[in-house]
C-alpha cells in the first residue's frame, strides 16, 4: 500500500510538472489585446433595396431570401396593395484604424454597394464613413471617418518575418459579436487560391467567421501582419482554414487608392501554365519550377521583349518564379512602364531578356483565368493511339498556322487526353523542340524513343494553347 501511495504521488507530481511546463510555454495574449484592441472597429453597412411592385410580401417574415423563395415558388393568391421600397439591407464586418486622423482598412466586399457605412469603436463612439477606394482584385478597401480628436492606430509589421508555426491573433466581429479575440498559428505562407492571382495569402488556423472579414491579424509583437479576408468552408462557418492578405500588399493598395483613387497593375501579355515534374523532364529543366508560356499576345510587351511560346519563365525582376502562380503577382506588383529583367529556359539553355511592363486594364478582369491545361496522360497501344493528318492549305490559312497535325481519330485504347480536332504543333523531348509538320516526321520521332521516354505535346484547342505531358511509351506495335 505504501509503495502504491508513493507511485501515485510521483505520477501526480509528474502531471503537475508537465502542466506547469506547458503553462509556461503557452502564449499570453492579454497585453496585445489591451494595447491594440481599441484600434479594431466594427463596420456595419446599409444598402437600400427596392422590391418590384408586382411581387407579394409575406407577412411576419423579414428574411429577404425567404421572402424571395416564397415570391418565386408560391403563387400569389390574393391581389392587394403592393409594398414600396424596402428600407435597407444590412451587413457586418470588421476593420482597423491605420492612422490617427481616421483612415480605416477593411475588405472591399464588406463595403461593396453600401449606401451608408457606420464605424463603431470599442468605446462606443460611432462615425459615418466614406469610401476612399476599393480594389476587388485584392479585396482591400480604404474608408475614412472624421473624428473630433486623435484615434488609436495599430502598429504595422512585416509579413516577410512571419514564420510558419508562429502564433497569431485575430480581433474582429464574428457573427456581429464585437471585439472578439481568436488565436492560432500560421499554417502556410504565399498560398495561392483559385481566381486570386494577385495575393500571396497567409494561411492560418485562427477561427475566422462571417463578420471577421476586414479585421486585423496580429503577430505576438502586437503588429498587424495581415487583413483577414476569407475562409475555406463547406458549411459557411470556420473549418480550420483561414486566409489573410499580407499587410504589405494591403498597404500598397491603400496608398494607390489614397493617391489616385485606383490601382495600377502591370501586365506582359502571356498565357501560362504550371510546370509539372513530367513537363520539367521533357523540357530538360532540372526540376519543376517556373511558368510555362502557352501563348504570347500579339503586340504585347512579351512579344516585343522576345518571349516565345514554350519558354519557361524562371525569374522576373530578380525574383525566382517557383510556381506559375508567382508570375501574375510579381508582374501585377510592377508599376506600368517600368523595365524588368527576365530569365527564361529555352530549348535547354537559360536566356536573359528585358521587358517594359504594360498596364492591366480593368476590362481584362474577366479573362484573367488562363485556359485549363489537359491533365498529364500516358500513351496507349501503338505508341500514341491517335490518328492524325497534316493541315491543308486552307486550314493553315484559316488558323494562321505554318504547320501542324490535326487529330482525326482517338483510338478506343488511347489514354492521351486529346480530342478529335485538336492540333498538335510541337513535340518536346529532352529539351529539344520539334515543330510537327508531317505524319511521317511524328512517326519517325516516336519510333526512335525509349519506352520510358517522357514527351510533351503542344496542343491547340480552339483559341487556347496548352502543353500535354505523355509519360512513358508502349512497346512498338
C-alpha positions in Angstrom: 0.0 0.0 0.0 2.8 2.4 0.9 4.5 1.7 -2.5 1.3 2.4 -4.3 0.9 5.7 -2.5 4.5 6.7 -3.5 3.8 5.8 -7.1 0.6 7.8 -7.1 2.4 10.8 -5.6 5.2 10.6 -8.2 2.6 10.4 -11.0 0.7 13.4 -9.6 3.9 15.4 -9.4 4.8 14.5 -12.9 1.4 15.6 -14.2 1.6 18.8 -12.3 5.1 19.5 -13.6 4.0 18.8 -17.2 1.0 21.1 -16.8 3.3 23.8 -15.3 5.8 23.5 -18.2 3.0 23.6 -20.7 1.5 26.6 -19.0 4.8 28.5 -19.2 5.1 27.8 -22.9 1.5 28.9 -23.8 1.4 32.5 -25.1 -0.4 35.2 -23.2 -2.4 37.5 -25.4 -3.8 39.8 -22.8 -1.3 42.6 -23.2 -1.6 42.5 -27.0 -5.4 42.8 -26.8 -5.2 45.7 -24.2 -2.7 47.6 -26.4 -4.2 47.0 -29.8 -7.8 46.1 -29.4 -9.0 49.8 -29.3 -7.8 50.3 -32.9 -10.1 47.5 -34.2 -13.5 48.6 -35.3 -16.9 47.2 -36.1 -18.2 48.1 -39.6 -21.9 47.9 -40.4 -23.3 48.9 -43.8 -26.8 49.5 -45.1 -28.0 49.4 -48.7 -31.4 50.5 -49.9 -33.2 47.7 -51.7 -36.3 48.3 -53.8 -38.7 45.4 -54.4 -40.6 45.3 -57.7 -44.1 46.5 -57.1 -45.8 43.4 -58.5 -44.3 41.0 -56.0 -46.2 40.0 -52.9 -44.9 40.5 -49.3 -45.2 37.5 -47.0 -46.4 38.8 -43.6 -44.3 38.2 -40.4 -41.2 37.1 -42.4 -38.3 39.6 -42.5 -35.6 37.5 -44.2 -35.1 38.7 -47.7 -34.0 35.2 -49.1 -37.1 33.5 -47.6 -39.3 36.2 -49.0 -37.7 35.7 -52.4 -38.3 31.9 -52.2 -42.0 32.4 -51.5 -42.4 35.1 -54.2 -40.7 32.8 -56.8 -42.3 29.4 -55.9 -45.6 30.1 -54.1 -48.2 31.7 -56.4 -49.9 34.8 -55.2 -53.4 34.1 -54.2 -54.8 37.5 -53.2 -54.3 40.8 -55.1 -53.9 43.8 -53.0 -51.7 46.9 -52.3 -48.1 46.3 -53.1 -45.3 47.5 -50.8 -43.0 50.4 -51.7 -39.2 50.4 -51.3 -37.6 48.1 -48.7 -35.9 50.2 -46.0 -32.5 48.6 -46.1 -30.3 45.5 -46.3 -27.6 45.2 -43.6 -24.2 43.6 -43.4 -21.5 43.5 -40.8 -17.7 43.3 -41.0 -14.5 44.5 -39.2 -11.7 46.9 -39.9 -8.8 48.6 -38.2 -7.5 52.2 -37.9 -4.2 52.7 -39.6 -3.8 56.5 -38.8 -4.8 58.7 -36.0 -6.8 61.0 -38.4 -9.3 58.3 -39.3 -8.2 56.1 -42.2 -9.5 52.5 -41.8 -8.6 49.4 -43.7 -11.1 46.7 -44.4 -12.2 44.3 -47.1 -13.7 45.5 -50.4 -16.6 43.0 -50.1 -17.5 44.5 -46.7 -18.4 47.9 -48.2 -19.3 46.8 -51.7 -22.6 48.5 -52.8 -23.1 50.2 -49.4 -25.2 53.4 -49.3 -24.2 54.1 -45.7 -21.2 52.9 -43.6 -21.2 53.1 -39.8 -17.9 52.6 -37.9 -18.1 51.8 -34.2 -15.1 51.9 -31.8 -14.7 49.8 -28.6 -15.5 52.9 -26.5 -19.0 53.0 -28.2 -18.1 56.1 -30.3 -19.7 55.8 -33.8 -18.9 57.6 -37.0 -20.2 57.7 -40.6 -17.5 56.7 -43.1 -16.9 57.3 -46.7 -15.1 55.0 -49.2 -11.9 56.4 -50.4 -11.4 53.5 -52.8 -11.8 49.7 -53.1 -9.9 47.1 -55.1 -11.9 43.9 -55.8 -8.9 42.1 -57.2 -7.2 42.0 -53.8 -10.4 42.6 -51.7 -8.9 45.7 -50.0 -10.8 48.9 -49.2 -9.8 52.1 -47.6 -12.5 54.1 -45.8 -12.3 57.4 -43.9 -14.0 58.7 -40.7 -13.9 62.3 -39.4 -13.1 62.0 -35.6 -13.2 65.0 -33.3 -9.8 64.1 -31.9 -6.9 61.7 -32.3 -7.7 58.0 -32.7 -5.8 54.9 -31.6 -4.0 53.3 -34.6 -2.5 49.8 -35.0 1.2 49.0 -35.3 2.2 47.6 -38.6 4.5 44.6 -39.0 6.5 42.9 -41.8 4.9 39.7 -43.2 8.2 38.6 -44.6 9.4 38.0 -41.0 6.4 35.8 -40.2 7.2 32.1 -39.9 5.0 29.1 -40.4 4.1 27.7 -36.9 4.2 31.2 -35.3 1.3 32.3 -33.0 -1.1 34.9 -34.5 -4.2 36.6 -33.2 -7.3 37.9 -34.9 -9.7 40.5 -33.5 -13.0 41.2 -35.2 -16.8 40.9 -35.0 -17.7 37.3 -35.9 -21.5 37.0 -36.3 -21.7 40.5 -35.0 -20.0 39.9 -31.7 -17.8 43.0 -31.4 -14.1 42.9 -30.4 -13.9 39.1 -30.3 -10.4 37.6 -30.0 -9.3 34.3 -31.5 -5.8 32.8 -31.8 -3.9 30.1 -33.7 -0.8 29.6 -35.8 0.4 30.4 -39.2 -0.3 27.2 -41.3 1.4 28.4 -44.6 2.6 31.5 -46.4 2.3 32.5 -50.0 -0.8 30.5 -50.6 -2.4 30.8 -54.0 -6.2 30.5 -54.2 -8.3 29.9 -57.3 -9.1 33.2 -59.1 -6.9 35.1 -56.7 -3.7 35.7 -58.7 -2.5 38.9 -57.0 -2.4 37.9 -53.4 0.1 35.6 -51.7 -2.3 34.7 -48.8 -1.2 33.9 -45.2 -3.0 30.7 -44.2 -3.8 30.2 -40.5 -5.9 28.0 -38.3 -7.3 31.1 -36.4 -11.1 30.9 -36.1 -12.5 33.3 -38.6 -16.2 33.5 -39.3 -18.7 35.8 -41.1 -18.2 39.3 -39.6 -14.4 38.8 -39.1 -13.8 40.0 -42.7 -11.6 43.0 -42.8 -10.2 42.6 -39.3 -6.5 42.5 -38.5 -4.2 39.5 -38.0 -1.6 40.3 -35.3 1.7 38.7 -34.6 2.9 38.2 -31.0 4.6 41.6 -31.0 1.3 43.3 -31.4 1.9 44.2 -35.1 -0.6 43.8 -37.9 0.7 41.3 -40.4 -2.5 40.6 -42.4 -6.1 41.5 -43.2 -8.5 38.6 -42.6 -10.2 38.1 -45.9 -11.8 34.6 -46.4 -12.1 31.1 -45.2 -12.4 27.7 -46.8 -15.6 26.1 -45.7 -18.2 23.6 -46.8 -20.7 24.8 -44.2 -20.3 28.6 -44.3 -18.5 28.6 -41.0 -14.9 28.1 -39.8 -13.4 24.7 -40.6 -9.8 25.3 -39.8 -8.6 27.2 -42.9 -8.4 31.0 -42.8 -6.7 33.3 -45.3 -5.3 36.8 -44.7 -4.0 39.4 -47.1 -0.4 40.3 -46.2 -0.3 43.8 -44.8 2.4 45.0 -47.2 0.1 44.1 -50.1 -2.8 45.9 -48.4 -0.7 49.0 -47.6 0.5 49.3 -51.2 -3.1 49.1 -52.4 -4.4 51.7 -49.9 -1.5 54.1 -50.9 -2.6 53.9 -54.5 -6.2 54.3 -53.6 -5.5 57.3 -51.4 -3.3 59.0 -54.0 -5.1 58.1 -57.3 -8.4 56.5 -56.3 -7.5 53.5 -58.4 -4.8 50.7 -58.6 -2.4 50.3 -61.4 -1.0 46.9 -62.2 1.5 45.6 -64.6 0.9 43.0 -67.4 3.1 41.4 -70.0 0.6 39.5 -72.2 1.2 35.8 -71.8 -0.9 32.7 -71.1 0.9 30.4 -68.7 0.5 27.0 -67.1 2.2 25.1 -64.2 5.4 23.2 -64.8 4.8 19.6 -63.6 7.6 17.1 -63.0 7.0 15.4 -66.4 7.0 18.8 -68.2 10.3 19.7 -66.5 11.8 16.3 -67.6 10.7 16.7 -71.2 11.9 20.3 -71.4 15.3 19.3 -69.9 14.7 21.5 -66.8 16.5 20.5 -63.6 13.3 20.4 -61.5 9.6 21.6 -61.7 9.7 25.4 -61.5 8.8 28.5 -63.4 5.8 29.4 -65.6 5.4 27.7 -69.0 4.3 30.1 -71.7 1.4 28.6 -73.7 1.0 31.6 -76.0 2.1 35.2 -76.4 -0.4 38.0 -77.2 0.2 39.9 -80.4 1.7 43.3 -79.9 2.1 42.7 -76.2 5.1 43.7 -74.0 6.0 40.0 -74.0 6.1 39.8 -77.8 8.2 43.0 -78.0 10.6 41.5 -75.4 11.1 38.4 -77.5 9.3 35.9 -75.2 8.2 32.8 -77.1 5.6 30.1 -76.6 7.4 27.1 -74.9 9.6 29.5 -72.9 9.6 28.7 -69.2 9.9 32.0 -67.2 12.1 31.1 -64.2 12.9 34.6 -62.9 11.2 38.0 -63.1 12.8 41.3 -62.0 15.4 39.4 -59.9 12.9 37.2 -58.1 12.6 33.4 -58.6 9.4 32.1 -60.2 8.9 28.8 -58.4 5.3 28.3 -59.4 3.2 29.7 -62.3 1.0 31.5 -59.7 4.1 33.6 -58.7 4.3 35.3 -62.0 1.0 37.2 -62.0 1.7 38.5 -58.5 5.2 39.7 -59.5 4.1 41.3 -62.7 1.0 42.8 -61.2 3.1 44.4 -58.4 5.3 46.1 -61.0 4.4 49.6 -62.0 3.3 50.0 -65.7 6.2 51.5 -67.7 8.9 50.0 -65.5 11.6 47.9 -67.0 12.3 44.4 -65.7 14.8 41.7 -66.4 13.5 38.2 -67.2 15.2 34.8 -67.2 13.7 32.1 -69.4 14.5 28.5 -70.1 14.5 28.0 -73.8 15.5 24.8 -75.7 17.8 23.5 -73.0 19.5 26.8 -72.1 18.9 29.9 -69.9 18.4 33.2 -71.7 18.1 36.7 -70.3 15.6 39.2 -71.7 14.5 42.7 -70.8 10.8 43.8 -70.8 8.9 47.1 -70.4 5.8 46.2 -68.4 2.4 47.3 -69.7 -0.7 48.1 -67.7 -3.5 45.7 -66.9 -6.8 47.3 -67.9 -9.9 46.7 -65.8 -11.9 45.2 -68.6 -9.4 42.4 -68.7 -10.5 41.1 -65.3 -13.0 38.7 -66.7 -10.3 37.0 -68.9 -7.5 36.7 -66.4 -8.1 33.0 -65.9 -5.8 31.0 -68.1 -7.2 28.1 -70.1 -7.2 24.9 -68.2 -4.5 22.6 -69.5 -5.4 19.0 -70.2 -4.2 16.6 -67.5 -0.9 14.8 -68.0 -1.5 11.4 -69.6 0.2 8.2 -70.7 0.3 6.8 -74.2 -1.5 3.6 -75.1 -1.1 1.0 -77.8 0.7 2.0 -81.0 2.7 4.5 -79.0 0.1 7.3 -79.3 -3.2 5.7 -80.1 -4.0 8.7 -82.3 -4.8 9.1 -86.0 -3.5 12.4 -87.3 -3.4 14.2 -90.6 -1.5 17.2 -91.9 -3.2 20.6 -92.1 -4.5 21.5 -95.5 -3.5 24.8 -97.1 -7.0 26.2 -96.3 -6.7 25.1 -92.7 -3.3 26.8 -92.4 -4.7 30.0 -93.8 -7.8 30.0 -91.6 -5.9 29.1 -88.4 -2.9 31.3 -89.3 -0.6 28.4 -88.6 2.6 27.5 -90.7 2.2 23.8 -89.9 0.7 21.2 -87.5 -1.1 17.9 -87.3 -4.9 17.7 -86.7 -6.2 14.8 -84.6 -8.8 13.0 -86.8 -9.4 10.0 -84.5 -8.7 8.9 -80.9 -8.5 5.1 -80.7 -10.6 3.4 -78.0 -7.4 2.2 -76.3 -5.7 5.6 -76.3 -5.3 7.3 -73.0 -3.9 10.6 -74.3 -6.1 13.5 -73.1 -6.5 15.0 -76.6 -9.7 15.2 -78.7 -10.7 15.0 -82.2 -10.0 18.3 -83.8 -7.1 19.2 -81.6 -4.0 20.4 -83.4 -0.5 19.1 -82.4 2.0 21.8 -83.0 5.2 20.8 -81.3 6.9 17.8 -79.6 9.4 18.4 -76.8 11.8 15.7 -75.6 14.9 16.1 -73.5 14.9 19.9 -74.1 14.7 19.5 -77.9 11.7 21.3 -79.5 10.5 19.9 -82.8 7.7 21.6 -84.8 5.3 18.9 -86.2 4.9 19.2 -90.0 4.1 15.7 -91.2 2.7 12.4 -90.0 5.9 10.7 -91.2 8.0 13.0 -89.1 5.9 12.3 -86.0 6.1 8.5 -86.5 9.8 8.7 -87.0 10.3 10.7 -83.8 8.2 8.3 -81.8 9.9 5.2 -83.3 13.3 6.3 -82.1 12.2 6.9 -78.5 12.8 4.7 -75.5 9.8 3.0 -73.8 10.2 5.2 -70.7 10.5 8.4 -72.6 8.7 11.5 -71.3 7.5 13.8 -74.0 5.3 16.9 -74.2 2.9 17.9 -77.0 1.9 21.5 -77.6 -1.8 21.4 -78.3 -4.1 24.0 -79.8 -7.8 23.5 -78.9 -9.9 26.3 -80.4 -8.2 29.5 -79.4 -6.4 28.1 -76.4 -2.9 26.6 -76.1 -1.8 24.0 -73.7 1.0 21.5 -73.1 0.1 17.8 -72.6 2.7 15.6 -71.0 3.0 12.0 -72.1 4.8 9.8 -69.5 6.1 6.6 -71.0 5.6 4.9 -74.4 4.2 1.5 -75.0 6.2 -1.1 -77.0 6.3 -0.6 -80.7 3.3 -2.2 -82.4 
